[in-house]
Amino acid sequence: MSGSTITTRQRGWWIPYTFVFGFVVVLGANLAMLYFATSTFSGLSTQHAYVEGLAYNDKVAAEAAQNALGWTWTVDLDAVPPGPGDERRATVRIDGRDGSGDPLDGATVTAEIRRPAEQGFDQTVTFQPAGPGAYEAAVDLPKPGLWDAVFTARVGSDTYTLRRRFRTE
């Protein structure tokens, strides 16, 4: 042979590369978590937490006054399966009774329908009378999943607030 030398790699030559590969994997996982942490729901449910905290005692007093009314409200959601174009429509029925079980007629009933994890889908719905103590409204639900509803019923100067969470397919 004319002056050629054969070189062989030393035993364990690949070990430093495993450390580099490990750091690349950790860096990739951290970048993925950073992306998901900044691009999904912020967790902020109110813009004015301090002001709402100051009004906490007022909310407690309003809830005590609401309980003293003795009213009961039941909510029924009749969701229609998605139609063409993935449209979801539901009929929401709320039925109110006073402390003695008589229907609560003449109430003004509204509901704020909210999507808890996404903004841009909130809507306010006004209910129409649908029988003794019953009120109905049609609601468009553009996406499947969880929805929060805050119902407010007013009869004269009395107000009753009811919160419900429901799921649509």
For each residue, the residues with C-beta under 8 A, 3 or more apart:
1: 4
2:
3:
4: 1
5:
6:
7:
8:
9: 13
10: 13
11:
12: 15
13: 9 10
14: 17 18
15: 12 18 19
16: 19 20
17: 14 20 21
18: 14 15 21 22
19: 15 16 22 23
20: 16 17 23 24
21: 17 18 24 25
22: 18 19 25 26
23: 19 20 26 27
24: 20 21 27 28
25: 21 22 28 29
26: 22 23 29 30
27: 23 24 30 31
28: 24 25 31 32
29: 25 26 32 33
30: 26 27 33 34
31: 27 28 34 35
32: 28 29 35 36
33: 29 30 36 37
34: 30 31 37 38
35: 31 32 38 39
36: 32 33 39 40
37: 33 34 40
38: 34 35
39: 35 36
40: 36 37
41: 117 118
42:
43:
44: 47
45:
46: 49 52
47: 44
48: 51 52
49: 46 52 53
50: 53 54
51: 48 54 55
52: 46 48 49 55 56
53: 49 50 56
54: 50 51
55: 51 52 58 59
56: 52 53 59 60
57: 60 61
58: 55 61 62
59: 55 56 62 63
60: 56 57 63 64
61: 57 58 64 65
62: 58 59 65 66 159 161
63: 59 60 66 67
64: 60 61 67 68
65: 61 62 68 69
66: 62 63 69 71 159 160 161
67: 63 64 70
68: 64 65
69: 65 66 98 99 158 160
70: 67 98 99
71: 66 96 97 98 99 104 153 160
72: 96 97
73: 94 95 96 97 151 153 160 162
74: 94 95
75: 92 93 94 149 151 162 164
76: 92 93 94 95
77: 90 91 92 93 166
78: 90 91 92 93
79: 88 89 90 141 168 169
80: 83 88 89 90 91
81: 169
82: 86 87 88 144 169
83: 80 86 87 89
84: 87
85:
86: 82 83
87: 82 83 84 140 142
88: 79 80 82 140 141 142 143 144 168
89: 79 80 83 138 139 140 141
90: 77 78 79 80 138 139 141 168
91: 77 78 80 136 137 138 139
92: 75 76 77 78 111 125 127 136 137 138 139 149
93: 75 76 77 78 130 134 135 136
94: 73 74 75 76 109 111 127 134 135 136 151 153 162
95: 73 74 76 103 133 134 135
96: 71 72 73 103 104 107 109 133 134 135 153 160
97: 71 72 73 101 102 103 104 133
98: 69 70 71 101 102 103 104
99: 69 70 71
100:
101: 97 98
102: 97 98 133
103: 95 96 97 98 132 133 134
104: 71 96 97 98 107 133 153 155
105: 129 132 133
106: 155
107: 96 104 135 153 154 155
108: 153 154 155
109: 94 96 126 127 135 151 152 153 154
110: 124 125 126 127 151 152
111: 92 94 124 125 127 137 139 149 150 151 152
112: 122 123 124 125 149 150 152
113: 122 123 124 125 139 141 147 148 149
114: 121 122 147 148 149 150
115: 118 119 120 121 122 143 145 146 147 148
116: 146 147 148 165
117: 41 145 146
118: 41 115 121 143
119: 115 122
120: 115
121: 114 115 118 142 143
122: 112 113 114 115 119
123: 112 113 139 140
124: 110 111 112 113
125: 92 110 111 112 113 137 139
126: 109 110 137
127: 92 94 109 110 111 135 136 137
128: 135 136 137
129: 105 134 135
130: 93 134 135 136
131: 134
132: 103 105
133: 95 96 97 102 103 104 105
134: 93 94 95 96 103 129 130 131
135: 93 94 95 96 107 109 127 128 129 130
136: 91 92 93 94 127 128 130
137: 91 92 111 125 126 127 128
138: 89 90 91 92
139: 89 90 91 92 111 113 123 125
140: 87 88 89 123
141: 79 88 89 90 113 144 147 168
142: 87 88 121
143: 88 115 118 121
144: 82 88 141 167 168 169
145: 115 117 167 168
146: 115 116 117 165 166 167
147: 113 114 115 116 141 165 166 167 168
148: 113 114 115 116 163 164 165
149: 75 92 111 112 113 114 163 164 165 166
150: 111 112 114 161 162 163
151: 73 75 94 109 110 111 161 162 163 164
152: 109 110 111 112 159 160 161
153: 71 73 94 96 104 107 108 109 159 160 161 162
154: 107 108 109 158 159 160
155: 104 106 107 108 158
156:
157:
158: 69 154 155
159: 62 66 152 153 154
160: 66 69 71 73 96 152 153 154
161: 62 66 150 151 152 153
162: 73 75 94 150 151 153
163: 148 149 150 151
164: 75 148 149 151
165: 116 146 147 148 149
166: 77 146 147 149
167: 144 145 146 147
168: 79 88 90 141 144 145 147
169: 79 81 82 144
